[in-house]
Amino acid sequence: MDKPIGKAIDLAQRLRAVMLQVVALGKEKEEYENSEEYMQSIVSDFQESLNLKEEDATEEHTAILAQIDQLLYALMNLGGDEGWNDEADYEERTQLKLGEALKDRMILAKAIKI
């Protein structure tokens, strides 16, 4: 037998062995895709991807809101007299509505008479 023909036959036999492995893997894959285990893995993978997307979206939205707040505060500070003011700069005062004030006074008056 010629040397080149012998090499060609050897390469063809190796190729055949590789193709047999490919066919076997294809059959294993087909059996796995038809199994219940495969369906469960698809469902769990899908649920994990949904959870990750929701968490990522929430973190991203929060970060965007924080950036917007910083921008608003910076713009309000540039506004001069109408700029952003700290809460500590103002006195707190409580104001009741007339109905609440009268109701509280009536309750107090009844409590004192007893």
Sequence and secondary structure as in RCSB ss.txt:
>XXXX:A:sequence
MDKPIGKAIDLAQRLRAVMLQVVALGKEKEEYENSEEYMQSIVSDFQESLNLKEEDATEEHTAILAQIDQLLYAL
MNLGGDEGWNDEADYEERTQLKLGEALKDRMILAKAIKI
>XXXX:A:secstr
  HHHHHHHHHHHHHHHHHHHHHHHHHHHHHHHTSHHHHHHHHHHHHHHHHHHHHHHHHHHHHHHHHHHHHHHHH
HHTTGGGS   GGGS       HHHHHHHHHHHHHHHH 
